[in-house]
Amino acid sequence: MNKYSVTLFTLTFILFITGCTSTKNPDEQLKERVQLTEDILKRYKIDEHWWQVYNDQQLNQIIELAMKNNIDLAKRAVDINRALYQANLIGEDLVPTFSAGTDGSIQKNIKTGDASTRLFSGNINISYEVDLWQRIANTVSAQQWEYAATIQDRETTRLALINNVVDAYYHLMYLQQAITITEQNIENYQQISQLVSYKYQYGRVSSLDPAQAKQAILNARNNLIDLQNQLKNTEQTLRDLLNLKPTDPLLINYPDLLTLQLPKVDLNVPLSVIANRPDLRAAEYRLQKASLDLKATEKSWYPTITLGAAVSSSSDKARTTFDLPFASGNIAINLPFLEWNRIRWRVKISKEDYESIRLDLEKAITTALNEISTYYYNYTNAQASLANLQDKYNYDVEITQYYDIRYQQGAGELKDWLDALNTETNTKISLLANRYQLIQYENQIYKAIAGRYIE
């Protein structure tokens, strides 16, 4: 526990300082981030395809289909392209701007009837804002950080998609087997009901026993309906993730969840690996963007200098318009500080934007650490619960057999036998649910630490 506490404090300090120290330029902070990630890569091999540890080719194919078809993932790719195009567009402010045009006019004195006067002119202009204070460069760099953040957004969506697909796949497996067990249980109850009916006809039992047997059948059928509804809802979830319509085939052969070999999660991986989480990277990159946006806004106080040049000419004939060109140049100096009040409020807004994004990063770090702590705790408890349930199920089987024999011998009550059989069935379904939860918590851990780490 102390080891995790020290690691937690160190990690929080590193990420907070790395993300929130505005005195460092983006290049320095990027180097720190790269160094931290490289340190992790030196110690661990990151398996980003952790679901393959289940050795389930069917699951692998379903995840590949999700990567290909999922709408949310496709939208993230669109966001990346948009951010790249926006960065390129802003980058155009660092290079000269060209423009050109031609003009023609005809004048005639309609009072005197003199000959028409024709005039043709043309011009080519170039202008360039000298980025003396690096204001434009800061704006361009800020958009580049936003582009980097959108790439991490896509990776975050990818991690969530994989986790959701794995969860839905094994949830379907659990529900399908739970349905099979419940159907078998209904058959058992029906056989018991027939047996009780025969005994009632011959006066060996009271009318209460047939009623109890039918009651057990109805309860089991209601449980079956509930499981079937859950199966349909989970199938819809998986179809949504795969972008499959109701008419599209979803053929899955479910293996036995009770005999599935479950890999163990390495709980000794240090919490510092969350530096590799894409959502934290995206939050940090956006903090860098906010820092540069703030710098660019603060530099709005400074004068701007724009250099211009033009080549123009005119003639009374279109073909000789550019025969005698004239060149000119100009320098424009803009004094934005004259609008000091507007700029002052813009700077204040930028500062609040920066603070808001800094708080987003701090919240993301806290959330990530809490997620890992909770998932580790749940996974450990699920392992202990699985062992207890397995022992309980073995006892439930023995108890059911005991009451079965006693009832057949006329020494026990039917209700005791039915209750024991129901308890055995529920425990078996709980075993299935527990194994599903183990897989669920395991994949939540892999999602929370952005992969499976192998030392």
Secondary structure, 3 states (H helix, E strand, C coil): CHHHHHHHHHHHHHHHHHHHCCCCCHHHHHHHHHHHHHHHHHHCEEECCHHHHHCCHHHHHHHHHHHHHCHHHHHHHHHHHHHHHHHHHHHHHHCCEEEEEEEEEEECCCCCCCCCEEEEEEEEEEEEEECCCCHHHHHHHHHHHHHHHHHHHHHHHHHHHHHHHHHHHHHHHHHHHHHHHHHHHHHHHHHHHHHHHHHHHCCCCCCHHHHHHHHHHHHHHHHHHHHHHHHHHHHHHHHHHHCCCCCCCCCCCCCCCCCCCCCCCCCCCCHHHHHHCHHHHHHHHHHHHHHHHHHHHHHHHCCEEEEEEEEEEEECCHHHCCCCCEEEEEEEEECHHHHHHHHHHHHHHHHHHHHHHHHHHHHHHHHHHHHHHHHHHHHHHHHHHHHHHHHHHHHHHHHHHHHHHHHHCCCCCHHHHHHHHHHHHHHHHHHHHHHHHHHHHHHHHHHHCCCEEEC
